[in-house]
Amino acid sequence: MKPDLEYATKRPANDEAAEFYDTYIRLVPEGNVIELANSQVEELQTVFRDLSETDAMTLHPPYTWTIKQVVGHMIDAERIFAGRLHRFGCGDFQSLPGMDQQPYVANSDYITPSTDSLVDELRYCRQANVLMLRRLKPPSWDNRGIASGHPVTVRALAFMLVGHVTYHLQIIRKRLDRQ
């Protein structure tokens, strides 16, 4: 392994994020988290390639959101995690609030746009985040700020970006019987 990639392959320690984020961090496979984030751009295209608008608007009990709403939630979370990552990575350590996902879904239109349009928005957000991760200086990955009332490192936030999408794609595949 090239020494300059160590920062992107080192997994977060237990004290780098609140315990409730372990669900996402544990889903990230070994490897370069920047490249894993980048590979999810293509994975998003594959998962949603043949999804009809009808299927995207169907509720699959016990879930309470349509697949389009889940994609919208993924967009919202991508933006929130990225904002935290950007600020802390650049040395702006102001404490940041948590995210209540319900108002985001309730107050955003995830019905009118096509599923393809929503997936494109998520892909573009992710592509921008990959570019941001690539330009962070290696020492910045150890930067630590407060988000949702808990300390978190830039490294942990990068893993959360990947793990959050992985988490929801697993559920979506299950809902669509595409495991």
C-alpha positions as CSV (number, residue, x, y, z in Angstrom):
1,M,0.0,0.0,0.0
2,K,1.3,3.4,-0.9
3,P,1.9,5.4,2.3
4,D,-0.1,8.4,1.0
5,L,-3.3,6.2,0.9
6,E,-3.1,5.0,4.5
7,Y,-5.4,7.8,5.6
8,A,-8.2,6.5,3.3
9,T,-7.8,2.8,4.3
10,K,-7.6,3.2,8.0
11,R,-10.9,2.3,9.7
12,P,-12.2,4.6,12.4
13,A,-11.5,3.7,16.0
14,N,-14.3,3.3,18.4
15,D,-13.9,6.8,19.8
16,E,-14.1,8.5,16.4
17,A,-17.9,8.4,16.2
18,A,-21.0,7.9,18.4
19,E,-21.9,4.3,18.8
20,F,-25.2,4.7,16.9
21,Y,-23.1,5.2,13.7
22,D,-21.5,1.8,14.1
23,T,-24.3,0.3,12.0
24,Y,-23.1,2.2,9.0
25,I,-19.3,2.0,9.6
26,R,-19.4,-1.8,10.1
27,L,-21.0,-2.1,6.6
28,V,-18.0,-0.6,4.9
29,P,-15.7,-3.3,3.5
30,E,-11.9,-3.1,3.8
31,G,-10.2,-0.9,1.3
32,N,-9.8,2.7,0.2
33,V,-13.0,4.5,1.4
34,I,-12.7,7.1,-1.3
35,E,-12.7,4.4,-4.0
36,L,-15.5,2.6,-2.2
37,A,-17.5,5.9,-2.2
38,N,-16.8,6.3,-5.9
39,S,-17.8,2.7,-6.8
40,Q,-21.2,3.4,-5.3
41,V,-22.0,5.8,-8.1
42,E,-22.2,2.9,-10.5
43,E,-23.9,0.7,-8.0
44,L,-26.7,3.3,-7.7
45,Q,-27.2,3.2,-11.4
46,T,-27.3,-0.6,-11.4
47,V,-29.8,-0.9,-8.5
48,F,-32.3,1.6,-10.0
49,R,-31.7,0.8,-13.7
50,D,-35.0,-1.0,-14.4
51,L,-37.1,0.3,-11.5
52,S,-40.5,1.5,-12.7
53,E,-42.1,4.6,-11.3
54,T,-45.0,2.4,-10.0
55,D,-42.5,0.2,-8.0
56,A,-40.7,3.3,-6.8
57,M,-43.9,4.7,-5.4
58,T,-45.1,1.4,-3.7
59,L,-45.0,1.0,0.0
60,H,-43.6,-2.3,1.1
61,P,-44.8,-3.0,4.7
62,P,-43.4,-2.7,7.3
63,Y,-41.6,0.2,5.7
64,T,-43.3,3.7,5.9
65,W,-41.5,5.4,3.0
66,T,-41.7,4.7,-0.7
67,I,-38.4,3.9,-2.5
68,K,-38.4,7.4,-3.9
69,Q,-38.6,8.8,-0.4
70,V,-35.7,6.5,0.6
71,V,-33.7,7.9,-2.3
72,G,-34.6,11.4,-1.1
73,H,-33.5,10.5,2.4
74,M,-30.2,9.2,1.0
75,I,-29.8,12.6,-0.8
76,D,-30.5,14.5,2.4
77,A,-28.2,12.4,4.5
78,E,-25.4,12.6,1.9
79,R,-25.6,16.4,2.0
80,I,-25.7,16.5,5.9
81,F,-22.7,14.1,6.3
82,A,-20.8,15.9,3.5
83,G,-21.4,19.3,5.1
84,R,-20.0,18.0,8.4
85,L,-17.1,16.3,6.6
86,H,-16.3,19.5,4.7
87,R,-16.4,21.8,7.7
88,F,-14.4,19.6,10.0
89,G,-12.0,18.6,7.2
90,C,-11.2,22.3,6.6
91,G,-10.7,23.0,10.3
92,D,-14.1,24.7,11.0
93,F,-14.9,23.0,14.3
94,Q,-18.2,24.7,15.2
95,S,-20.6,22.3,16.8
96,L,-23.2,21.1,14.3
97,P,-26.8,20.0,15.1
98,G,-28.2,16.6,14.5
99,M,-30.6,15.7,11.7
100,D,-34.2,14.9,12.1
101,Q,-35.0,13.0,9.0
102,Q,-38.7,13.2,9.2
103,P,-39.1,16.9,8.3
104,Y,-36.8,16.5,5.3
105,V,-39.0,13.8,3.8
106,A,-42.2,15.5,4.8
107,N,-41.2,18.9,3.3
108,S,-39.5,17.7,0.1
109,D,-41.1,16.7,-3.1
110,Y,-40.0,13.1,-3.8
111,I,-43.2,12.3,-5.8
112,T,-43.0,14.7,-8.8
113,P,-39.4,14.1,-9.9
114,S,-38.7,10.9,-11.7
115,T,-36.8,8.2,-9.9
116,D,-34.0,8.6,-12.5
117,S,-33.8,12.3,-11.6
118,L,-33.6,11.6,-7.9
119,V,-30.9,8.9,-8.4
120,D,-29.0,11.3,-10.6
121,E,-29.1,13.9,-7.8
122,L,-27.7,11.4,-5.4
123,R,-25.0,10.3,-7.8
124,Y,-24.0,13.9,-8.4
125,C,-23.8,14.6,-4.7
126,R,-21.7,11.5,-4.3
127,Q,-19.4,12.4,-7.2
128,A,-18.9,15.9,-5.6
129,N,-18.1,14.3,-2.3
130,V,-15.6,11.9,-3.8
131,L,-13.8,14.9,-5.3
132,M,-13.9,16.7,-2.0
133,L,-12.4,13.6,-0.2
134,R,-9.6,13.3,-2.8
135,R,-8.5,16.9,-2.1
136,L,-8.5,16.7,1.7
137,K,-5.0,16.8,3.1
138,P,-4.1,13.5,4.9
139,P,-3.8,15.1,8.4
140,S,-7.4,16.5,8.0
141,W,-8.8,12.9,8.2
142,D,-8.0,13.0,12.0
143,N,-9.8,16.3,12.5
144,R,-12.5,16.0,15.1
145,G,-15.6,18.1,15.5
146,I,-19.0,17.8,17.3
147,A,-22.1,16.8,15.4
148,S,-25.4,15.6,16.9
149,G,-23.8,16.3,20.3
150,H,-21.0,13.8,19.8
151,P,-17.4,13.9,18.7
152,V,-16.7,12.6,15.2
153,T,-13.7,12.5,12.9
154,V,-13.5,13.3,9.2
155,R,-12.5,9.6,8.7
156,A,-15.6,8.4,10.4
157,L,-17.8,10.7,8.4
158,A,-16.3,9.4,5.2
159,F,-17.1,5.8,6.3
160,M,-20.6,7.0,7.3
161,L,-21.2,8.3,3.7
162,V,-20.4,4.8,2.3
163,G,-22.1,2.8,5.0
164,H,-25.3,4.8,4.9
165,V,-25.8,4.2,1.2
166,T,-24.9,0.5,1.7
167,Y,-27.4,0.2,4.5
168,H,-30.3,1.6,2.4
169,L,-29.3,-0.2,-0.8
170,Q,-29.5,-3.5,1.1
171,I,-33.0,-2.7,2.2
172,I,-34.0,-1.5,-1.2
173,R,-32.7,-4.7,-2.8
174,K,-34.7,-6.7,-0.2
175,R,-37.8,-4.7,-1.0
176,L,-37.4,-5.3,-4.7
177,D,-36.3,-8.9,-4.2
178,R,-33.0,-8.3,-5.9
179,Q,-30.7,-9.8,-3.3
